[in-house]
Amino acid sequence: MNKLGHVCYLAIFAWLLATLSNGGSWSAFAQAPKQAAQRKFALTANTPAFWTLMRHDAKLQVMGSGFRFTEGPVWDKAGFLWVSDEELNKIFRLYPDGHREEVLALGDPDGSTYDRQHRLLDCASVLRAIIRLSSDGKTYTVLADRYEGKRFNSPNDIVMGPDGAFYFTDPTLDLPKGQAQEVPFQGVYRLDRKGNVQLLTKELTQPNGLTFSPDGKRLYVDDSARKVIWSFAFHPDGTVSDGRIFGREEGNTNEGVPDGMRVDKAGNLFVVGPKGIWIWSAAGVHLGTIELPEQPANLAWGGKDNATLYITAVTSVYIIETNAHGFIPYE
């Protein structure tokens, strides 16, 4: 997540809502200054392979709106989506009909995942910790908040690895104001079942989204500051090596940066980037982009056959059906 890159979109949509509620029209919105130009949904293919993963007639639907800054989507087969709101400081259950239930008030909740028992883990930025919610979601347990006795910066995103441990990024993007950075770098970490924290790499400037290849042999991590995606060899002992640049997601100012990411069962990557969701082949080819009305921060697989993408994007949560089948490590 990188909220600074989304501030302009919050302003745009706040202006739009105010205009419409006061009897304004879409035509008035179209006459807004160029820096507040309306973004539209579009499927932009760079190669024919894009259409093997996306339908030509795919429709973008709004699952929920009226949020402030959405993050941390996790689909539950009971028929709801976990959603974090970093500005409202709450975690919600969002249902397909658009209604939502507040589950927990928490300062700046960020990326989330399930464990194999389908308990929600969240990157709690204000707590500077990785937490696990109780079964009813009303309380939480801190699983880790320090590395070598020093507090994390602001944990950002988390995934389960092929070994059952959890892997998370710790940039300074949401370091609470007035608090000092204690760890002198921005790391990527492994958290095992006993609560031990292991540093994997500190090469990245601002590590953000991360995911594993379906075969568990590669760990992908993006760097929001450098606008690149890294690929590391992953080993059975939970270590990584041979880090290299997998791809670059460059765009114009305020179009967005690399953020949350997911992978499908074929190894294709779906990565937040400028204007929307960039789809990459396992070979590092940018196949095309799902362009969105609001800049996304994260995404999750779910629905029937895990073919549905649930996308958190500033004030809204969007849904789009794909031809892909998402890889979900905790299933």
BELFENQUI-V544886 format. One record per backbone hydrogen bond with DSSP energy under -1.0 kcal/mol. NH is the residue of the N-H (numbers start at 1). CO is the residue of the C=O. Records with the same first field share a line. If there is no record, write none. Layout:
# BELFENQUI-V544886
NH=CO ; CO
This chain:
# BELFENQUI-V544886
6=3
10=6
11=7
12=8
13=9
14=10
15=11
16=12
17=13
18=14
19=15
20=16
21=17
22=18
23=20
24=19
29=25
30=26
32=29
36=33
37=34
42=291
44=289
46=287
47=287
50=47
51=48
52=49
53=50
54=50
58=55
61=319
63=317
64=317
67=315
70=314
71=84
74=82
76=80
79=76
80=76
81=94
82=74
83=92
84=71
85=90
86=69
89=85
90=85
91=104
92=83
93=101
94=81
95=99
98=95
101=93
103=91
104=91
106=89
110=123
111=156
113=121
115=119
118=115
121=113
122=131
123=111
124=129
125=108 ; 123
126=107
128=124
129=124
130=144
131=122
132=141
133=120
134=139
137=134
141=132
143=130
144=130
147=150
150=147
152=145
156=169
159=167
161=165
164=161
166=191
167=159
168=189
169=157
170=187
175=172
179=176
188=201
189=168
190=198
191=166
192=196
195=192
198=190
200=188
201=188
208=222
211=220
213=218
216=213
219=232
220=211
221=230
222=209
223=228
224=206
227=223
228=223
229=247
230=221
231=244
232=219
233=241
234=217
235=239
238=235
241=233
244=231
246=229
247=229
249=227
255=252
259=272
260=297
262=270
264=268
265=325
267=264
269=280
270=262
271=278
272=260
273=276
275=255
276=273
277=290
278=271
279=288
280=269
281=285
284=281
287=279
288=279
289=44
290=277
291=42
292=275
297=312
298=312
300=310
302=308
306=303
307=304
308=302
309=320
310=300
311=318
312=298
313=316
316=313
317=64
318=311
319=61
320=309
322=307
323=53
326=306
327=263
331=328
